[in-house]
Amino acid sequence: MNQPEYLYNPYTGMWQPNPAAMPVQAPAAANGRNHLITGLVAGAAIAYLLSNHNVQQGISNTATKAWGTVRGEMEELKERVADLQAEVDYYRSQNKDDIA
């Protein structure tokens, strides 16, 4: 049975394309080959970069700096938490003195 090319939508008051009447397109056969070639090129580039001594040294230096920054920030966070805990303890002791 043939489907009409356009259908009337009473909610919008407009004619819209009928999805059932649209022709089904088969996927391109070369698409799989393009993905394979792209994967091979990307894998070769990554393998080359990771086997390059200068790149390995750069990655190592960057990771070391990042880890140092994270450790420093964690120490700063610990100090802030300790300061807040001391402040809370101070205000609790002030509150106990006022009640007694």
Phi, psi and omega in degrees: 000132179284138177265143175293147183289325180233147177238145178275128177259109183291339180286322180261342182072025182233157173272133182232153179297141179274116181297332181289338181269353181288139178290142179274126180259133177284145179295149181294138182291331182282350182300317178297321180293321179297320179295320179297312181296318178297318178296319179296316180294316180296317179297319179295319180295317180294318179298318179296314182296318181286339178269352179282127184298318181295321179292318178300318179295318178296317178297317180297316180295317179297317179296320179296315178296317180296317180296320177297320178295317179297317179296318178297318179293324178294320177297318178298319178296320177298319179297318180295320179295318178297319177298316179296321179296319178296321179294318178297316178299320179298312181293328176294318179294323178295320181294321179294321179295323181291325182285319185286000000 
